[in-house]
Structure formats: structure tokens, C-alpha cells
């Protein structure tokens, strides 16, 4: 069937994430993926500029991952992992992650994705402080333009206000501090931008009372909020503040874990460890829904020693098929050095974007870490003033790029790029060419 015929069926029966009936009328129906390329129902080919949704790290069409799923389905497709049961792939995956993640993190709880991981971190943090005899430590601090999912608690942690209005009131006990955005954060005179942005956390803790704060939740590099890469002194100062005030540091590595930024886990860039790490997306390269959290040894000991039951459960936690695909995908990540590929190809992509667009009068910032990049478009470079939302500059650039064979996403007027790690150099160069042509088509 043609793309138009399939979309007619789609709009009659499906509700989509971020549902918008008008926008869906011009949607593409994807029918095939291979490497960093996608094909729609009309046979048009596109570069997958966002690796699906930041997650198809190993690329489309990996038969090894399909075979891992098939073999496990034939062996043991499903059994509950509630206390009293377990399965071999879950045990093996947890052992493997303990060897890969931050040294203090050795215990894992598995979910179906990132939103569930966020809720699991929140509930683990609140439980930990109750087990420690501090039941008032329940509040969660996160950041403006941070994205942590859209379950009700995760949405309340998400600092992108467009996600809130239809679903409010939000869960109480969530607050947001400014992002450390190097392009836009204004630091007081005499204080480095990174330290000043980190100190926003200390100020929030002091306002609320340290005895009420359970955790600080942060992406090492903010993804959906615009690929915001923090200053090098930001996270070391954040770690100091969390230690000083007894606040758990939770790293939301749903996008960044397993190589996207050029290291296996992104906080390694700044030589610090979180108390809890949450992950999803690239752990299976998106081939099956899967995610989880890892907790440090101190939290694990509190959970084990107290004796109370942690009443948190998902039917599909530690799903054998998800675990089997994750194990095989981790082998691909290690054998093919996908973190190293992201580092090298990310440098190439950012350098090429800066060469092609660095002097464009409406390109305000080109930024990234590893193979996770963004081009921010502005009305005035000298003032960093954005275009009015009604001008729809970002969506128009997205439409132009899609018409030329590059499919990704925008956040307002910021074009986001995070292709699969297996993207070729020719495809990277073509990505830069298409985006450059698209920006010039819209803005001259």
C-alpha cells in the first residue's frame, strides 16, 4: 500500500505519542531500516538522523539481535521475576552491567524503558531515606529542559513545560533549577558558568530544606531539551553539593549510556559517580523495549538489611527476551567499539557542521558531545534572540531536511542529530550537506 493509504488507516485507529491529528496526516510510514538508513512505504530513503529516538545505536537490521530474541523466545519467552523467581539472562545481564558501570554500582532493577526507570529511581530514593530513618526526604530536584519520561511522576520531573498542561496537577514534591546551558546561562560576575549553574542546586536545597530533598535527577547531556553539554566544572561541583547535603545524585543516562557521548557512561567524562544510574534505549539498540536502574552498594545494603519489602513491581521486569537481546547488544557495543566510533564520528560531524554553518547569520550555536549534536537557529546572533514561535522556523527546517532525505527531530528552533554509531563517513557528510541546504532554503 502507498504511504497515503497506510496513513488513512493509521489515523482511523491509532493514538500516537505526542498525538497531533493534523501533523499525522503528513507522516511517513517506515517499512525498512538498514544501518543508518530508513525506507518509507513509498520507497523513499532517508538518513536516520536521530537513531530512531536516540536508541538504535548499533544500527537497523542487525540479524544478531533478531537471532538472540528468537533463540530466547524458543527457550523461555517469559516468566515473572518477582521475588521467588529469576532467569539466567537476567542474572547474566546484571553481572555484565556490574562489570561495565560505575564501580560503586553493582545491583540492578530492570524495566521496559526510560519512564519506568525514572519512576523506579524516585521510589528507590524515597524508600532509601525511609529505611535510613529520614522519611521527610521525598522531594525531587531536576532541571529546566530536562527530559525524564511522561508517566505521571516522570512527567513531573521533566522540566519541559509543554508536557504538563493537559495532565496537571503534577505530582507534588518536584522542583526545577536552571539548566547549565553554556549558550544561554548567565553567571554572576567572577563565578565560572559551570560553578554558578551547579550552585543553583545548593540554593534550591537550602530554600526547601536539606531534610526534605531525596534526590537530584540530571541527564549528563540533556537530550530532548536541546543537546545541552555542561561545563567541565559543573558535575564535579554537583557531586560535592549532593554529598554535603545528603542528597542522592541520580544520573539519567537513558540517552547517554552505552557509548552515545564517546564513553560507555557519560559521567565518566567528569570522573564522578552517581548514586543511581538509569538507562534504556541503547542497551538493546531499541530492538526490544528495555531499561532499568543501577544502585550503589550503600543503597543496596539498606534495602537488603532492613527486611521491609520494596513494593515496586512490573510484570515485564527482567523479561528474559529483553535481557537476552541486551546481552547480545552489549557484545556488539564492545566488539565494534561503538563508544569509540561515536567519539570519532561525533568530532567529524561537529567540525563539518561548524565549517558549513558556523558563519550563517541565523546559526547561533553548534554543539555536541560524541555523536549527539545540535544546531540552534536564532533570529539575531548578536543577542541570541529566538524567532517568534509562530514563525515555525525549526519545523520548516525539519520539513526541508526530510524532503532531501534526512529525518530527525527539532526542539523549537534547534535541530537535533544523533545518528546510529554505524553511520558511514559519506552518510555523515551527506547529513551536513542536507541540513545546510535546508537551513538556507528556509532562511537564505
FIKEPA-163616 format. One record per residue (C-alpha): residue in one letter; z, y, x. Coordinates in steps of 0.001 Angstrom, whole numbers, plus 500000, padded with zeros to 6 digits. Each point is the difference from the previous one (the first is absolute). Layout:
<recs>
AZYX;...
</recs>
This chain:
<recs>
X500000500000500000;X499488503592501105;X502868502229501060;X499639502027496766;X500112496872497813;X503132498744501758;X501717503387499696;X499348499986496252;X501886496704499773;X502670501321502360;X500769503112497946;X500251497913496823;X502741497742501307;X501690501145503234;X502750502488500768;X499757501043503658;X502517501245502535;X499952503831499768;X498140499485496720;X497441502700499179;X497390499013497423;X497559502773500893;X500076499265503733;X499569496272499383;X496632500572498308;X498433500652503429;X501934497269501819;X498473497363502240;X500466496300499405;X500483498277503357;X498494496541500351;X500076499161503715;X501681500981503248;X499255499066503585;X501737501470503020;X500235503735499348;X497253500032497362;X500057499831496203;X497220499355497484;X499953501124496382;X498443498319496981;X496735501918500456;X499654498744503588;X500970503271501706;X501885499643503309;X502906502171501106;X502319500332502974;X503519499234498779;X501657503168501274;X503512499082498855;X500078496231500588;X500309499383496273;X503213501951499552;X501186500185503639;X500466496232499995;X496885497983500961;X500826500290503696;X498213496824501104;X496889500848497976;X498354498495496948;X498685496451499774;X502397498240502406;X499520496322499304;X503131499109501996;X502135501785497421;X498194498405497066;X500479496599501612;X503724500646500577;X500407500828496306;X497972496950498883;X501923497593502221;X503382501280498823;X498897499970496345;X499089496344500372;X503292499199501748;X502584502043498070;X498656502834497890;X503365501259498787;X503686499291499836;X502880502434499489;X501788501259503085;X503188500926498143;X503167498900501812;X499947496223499940;X496298499774500912;X497691500941502839;X496572499110501387;X498588499445503490;X497524502929500079;X502792502439499066;X502246498665502761;X497199500139502569;X498965503522498977;X503565501306500202;X500403498471503470;X496702501562501114;X500943503433498668;X503377499824501731;X498134499579503288;X497595502886499240;X502093502706498374;X502661502303501383;X502545497953502037;X502956500711497685;X498082498798496908;X500074496241499508;X500333499328496263;X497345500490497331;X499583500174496230;X496457499576498680;X498348501797497086;X496528500329498458;X499323503469501394;X501215503365501199;X501524501351496785;X502183496924499668;X500919500399503672;X501196503547499335;X502151498876497082;X501368497197502166;X500948502460502761;X501764502257497515;X501962497132498474;X500814498537503416;X501281503370501222;X502179500601496955;X501346496448500184;X500777500390503710;X502163503057499489;X501825498352497112;X500662496974502200;X501333502410502611;X502416501554497501;X498035503248499538;X498660499695496433;X499161503706499657;X497254499779502656;X497089499558497591;X497621502967500451;X496577499717501589;X498409502776502036;X496249499883500585;X497334502601500754;X497556502232498191;X496548498383500117;X501557496629500821;X498594497072498044;X502186496956499313;X498512498380496878;X500102500524496246;X502610497669498537;X502572502273498392;X502348500127502995;X497166500083502540;X498296502784498019;X503232501973500132;X499972499636503787;X496316500950500210;X499752503688500838;X496631500671498368;X500758501789496747;X496713499043498300;X501443496506499528;X502986501217497939;X499171501942496809;X498972497239497572;X502949497816500985;X502978502321500348;X502927500134500019;X500103498528503477;X502802497774501204;X502943502237501014;X501235500067503572;X496680500686501761;X499243503169501954;X497236501192502301;X499878502027503195;X496907501676501522;X497474497980501953;X499775500637503762;X496282500811499536;X498989501528503378;X497206501969498334;X502142501676497343;X503742499683500715;X501517503340501057;X502897499679502435;X502545502752500679;X499484501962503233;X501267498224503084;X500137496510498449;X497325497372500546;X498089499117496866;X501012496339500143;X503715500699500468;X499987502625497258;X498279497635497572;X502427497187500871;X502957502333499508;X498901500366496369;X501520496535499598;X503338501071501437;X500084503033497722;X499312497828496942;X502734497542500995;X502504502828500418;X499028501535496642;X500386496721498139;X502881498579502019;X499521497222502533;X502247497723497956;X497330500013497231;X496857499237502071;X498913496382500329;X496675500311501827;X497195502151501331;X496549498581499174;X496997501073502066;X496521498864500974;X499548500242503783;X496621501578499218;X499669501266496441;X496906498386498521;X499073500917496436;X501620503400500542;X497265500946502466;X500415497996503251;X502845502141501300;X500885499047503570;X503482501235501012;X500885501812503185;X501233497807502884;X503557501352499753;X500256499521496219;X501018496365499556;X502393499842502981;X501914502888498405;X499834498277496582;X501576496892501540;X502811502129501483;X500707501619496631;X500073496677498159;X502417498582502558;X502232503077499906;X500408499975496210;X499886496240499310;X496676500073498162;X497608497050500163;X496579500810501440;X497327498145498012;X496496499963501477;X497283499671497374;X497394498232502129;X497980498757497038;X496937501756501457;X500902500245503677;X501322496501500805;X497933497378501818;X497842502290502075;X498528502836497956;X501397502759502280;X499268498166503251;X503334498182500360;X501251497006498053;X502705502146498327;X499685503754499950;X503526501122500916;X499363498340503373;X498008503145500818;X503330501836500174;X502222497201501364;X502369499780497058;X500908497263497523;X500627500277496261;X502803498242498144;X497545498672497422;X496223499704500306;X497749499488496998;X496476498642500267;X497053498734497921;X496244500710500091;X498821498867503462;X502363497023500218;X497358498031498069;X497177502519500524;X500078500329496217;X498704496468499391;X503000499153497812;X502687502380498654;X502961499806502374;X502724502171501516;X503646500063500923;X502883501576501843;X501765499161503234;X503674500871500454;X502015500419503171;X502703497587501100;X502849502279498849;X498718500136496422;X499275496268500026;X503547499232501166;X501482502130497220;X497875498154497448;X500939496578501386;X503701500594500571;X501025501650496735;X499207497076497726;X498726502032497034;X496517499143498715;X497236502563500674;X498602499934496463;X496441500964500917;X497134497586499328;X496259499739499469;X498257496904498661;X497412500227502768;X502285500859502909;X499064497881503042;X496976498617498144;X498701497105502142;X496359501084499807;X500809503600500889;X502115498820502946;X497248497667501224;X497365502751499910;X502388502405501755;X500614497463502782;X496265499535500548;X499341503721499846;X502683500706502615;X498175497583502308;X496813502035499507;X501879503230500701;X501379498590503246;X496964497984501174;X497542502843499398;X502445502732501063;X499477502034496847;X502669502558501051;X498078500572503231;X496733500281498083;X501593502573497687;X501211502032502978;X496616500082501757;X497862500451496890;X502397502597498597;X499644502087503164;X496231499719499726;X500006500963496326;X502242503058500409;X498078501209503064;X496692499654498150;X501349501773496906;X501248502890502142;X496684500241501813;X498041500007496737;X502293502101497802;X502467501794502264;X498190503346499741;X499163499805496300;X501393503124498264;X501590497940497216;X501451497119502032;X503608500944500633;X501428496885501622;X498786496665501349;X502880497631500685;X500982496371500307;X501828497199501759;X498072496887500886;X497414499117497379;X501628502229497374;X498367503420499801;X499556503026497746;X497803503077499776;X501663502882498132;X497634502511498419;X501194503578499410;X498639503195498521;X501097502097502996;X500678498543503445;X501903503039501212;X502561499887497168;X499784496251499216;X499519500992496365;X498810497159497773;X497168500213497505;X501029500398496361;X500487496581498419;X497342500860497412;X497356500126502731;X500418496210500436;X498796500221503599;X501561496704501068;X498576497974497098;X496583501554500568;X500063499010503668;X501067496505498954;X497085499805497565;X497522501165502659;X501331497487502523;X499808497141497510;X496406500925499246;X499252499699503714;X501730496639500417;X503642500754500914;X502762499200497514;X503587501179500494;X502561502252498282;X501109503612500040;X503410501604499592;X499129503369498446;X497596501434502624;X500968497606502801;X497579497142500681;X501794496831501101;X498640497356502366;X501507496630500969;X497213497425500257;X500520496340500916;X500921499404503641;X496814497944500396;X497706502952499253;X497234500265502598;X499336503015502206;X496683500602498230;X501796499967496643;X502597502457501339;X497249502335501166;X498283499692496619;X503326500812498277;X500250503262501943;X496356500844499275;X500387499404496261;X503230501968499682;X498586502904502020;X496847500112497893;X502080499782496805;X502276502908500933;X496984502123500886;X498278499048496750;X502986501311498038;X501064502953502150;X496994500928502106;
</recs>
